[in-house]
Amino acid sequence: MRPVRPAQPMEYLTMMRLPIVMTVTTALFSLILTGTNPSVCVAAESPRIAITDPAEVDIDFTFQGEYLGTVRISAGRTGRVGLQIVARGNGRFEAAWYLGGLPGAGWNRQDRSTLDGALDNGMLTLMGDGRMILVDGTTARVQDTGGTDQGILTRVVRESPTIGASAPPGAVVLFDGSPPEFMDNASVTDDGLLEVGTTTSMPVEDFRMHLEFRVPYMPNSRGQGRGNSGVYIQRRYEVQILDSFGMESLFDGCGSLYRQQAADVNMSLPPLAWQTFDIWFRAAQFDSDGNKIANARITVLHNGIPIHSNREVVAKTGAGLPEGPEPLPILLQNHRDPVHFRNVWIVLGEPAVVQPYVTRTRCTVRIRHRCQIVQRLVNRLRRCR
């Protein structure tokens, strides 16, 4: 990953508030039957919102994000640590602590712990795993339970190294901001972003694909209701899109082969950050009688890091169409949430799944950081590229 570019004012959409009429109506009916005062309970329910414009975010958004630094992790021992802070609405937060660094940038993929906390008087306090962390939105001061300082983490902003990847010769440009020629039922925003619910106009078999996506900020939502979409290959196999920032890698999380195989590592960036999928796909093979003789295979890079490497897709995923020998198009799933896309292209007919090899994971991630110690580390990483 590389330092993020400053966002342009018109790069974002406006805030959207999604309907919760059915949920509230059902709740009211239930409360009336039980004799509970509905006015009290409904007031406590947070509205379901999906924010796509940074100008419309709440104060919680300014604390959410990634932090990195070196702290004392045991008596006489210091170590590099990453922290991902997730806004959960109404001043509540969860956080994930990663020993070694951030996912894809030093984390050992084993030592992970969680914290939670709340915002009070402009300061976020997180507690958990025998430590307290005080966050002001720029730095995170780590203390033990006795209040002794253990070190400071500084906020960082990361960007996928494949952001802005140009379509190679022979590629079909599915979307570049202009009216799509090779997408059916496509809808483009006034800001030139592709909306969900469109399919490729051509069926696909073997291919390589690049797309960039952005999930909305939905602090009051949870699980599958938080920035949900997906890349439905042949309308059979879904590579899940979801706001999974700060979560464990789950079988229905971002980058998963939906409900079949979790990503090897959760490489999600915070909502409203542009992210990338780079996908290599080999279609399932069938004999002349229509019997499957070889599973589909897939390689996926999420923000430049392999999360599936030449992996077999043993069956259709989730609500996908049944497997069969006939090729079908790719669907960008509409799951009600305002996920958006840009820079989408595909190379058709590549005969085999490529298995990218990352020699030094830490060198694939470059970080903008104000801490001088980390800046020296960045300089060393650049020299080893």
Protein Blocks (a to p, Z undefined) as FASTA:
>chain_A
ZZdddddfklpccdddddfklmmmmmmmmmmmnopafklmmmmpccddddfbfklpcfkl
mmgccddddddfbghiacddddddddebjhiacddddehiaehilpaolaccddddddee
hiacdeeehiacddehlaccdddfkopafbdcdddddddfkgoiacdehiacfbgoiacf
kbghiacdfkopacehiacfbdcfddcddddddddddfkbghjlnopacddehhlaccdd
ddfehiacdfkbghiaghkbccfbdcbdcehiacddddddddddddfkopafbdcddddd
eehiafbghiacfbdehjbccddfbdcddddddehiacddehiaddehiabdcddddfbl
mlmpccddfbfklmmmmmmmmmmZZ
